[in-house]
Each structure stands twice: as C-alpha cells, then as structure tokens.
C-alpha cells in the first residue's frame, strides 16, 4: 500500500541483520515466492479483501507455508478487522501502534516463538 513505508521497513530489517525484499504488488510477491522461501512475509494491503485473497494463495505456496505471516495495515472498522482476523495471518498489526524499530523487534520475537 505504501512504498515509502515498505522501503523504510526493509532498510530497518536489513540494518538489524535480516535479508529483505520489497514487492510493489501482490503479483510481484507471488512471483518471488515461487522461487524463494521466506521466513517472514509482511503484507501491507490496501484493503482487507486484498490481504485475504493473497493469504489464501499463500496457503497453496510451498515456499510460504512455514513463513510467519504478518498483516501491517491502517486502522479499519470492526468488520474489516474481523475479516482480517479470519485470514491465515499469524499476526495483525495496526499501523501507528508500533514504532518501526518495534516492528522489527517484535517480528524477530514472533519468529523465534514459531520456530520452537
């Protein structure tokens, strides 16, 4: 949804020792996921429907099945949040509730917890 935020978050992850790749859209993400396995997939959707469709596709992708799936989205109404909660995302963060550094730190914590 927000290329500037995506770029900043990628730089924060890289500065913290992660490898990060940005995709401009869901189609580009899907192509990258066909070739590469990722530990974490951070989704920044424009709508909850986009997130739902994308995450359903990830269920069928062998390179994404084990990945920690995080939705990082703008504040939404209760219905939209309820719909997002029904996706197979592991984590749902509302933009503005965490600093960008905290997004990186909490992602690491969640990943460590899922690997146990």
Steps between C-alpha positions, in 0.01 A plus 500: 500500500775743598826465303683753717412312818594172335840641404561636851396172664727304265792721593424452871488122459826502302668721761396243760670218311206369296479446126199685360329530163229744401224428255303778337181292486357160581577362153869582542490340846350182361770475233775546759341242728500245219882510498598583857406378846453771761490489880269803526245649263388850595183603315395864471164481320285782367187305596419205721375316191845529339661357812249217519544399135879522520525300822271230363732468200794467739338194656565318172856628458765257624748783561256691719335230709749518787550876489381729776224705337447854628237749385604861563201717418332832557233532767180344376145464619397201710366304204824540305708398802276198554548401135879536532498286812342219295798484264783261571723785618699429813515865609285807434653840572328833459730767356597764751472274803866395482813690411682364197778373726239316706359340185845353435552392863154346536533321167820337627325401824199352319726312261702353785178391672367328188827311444479336843 
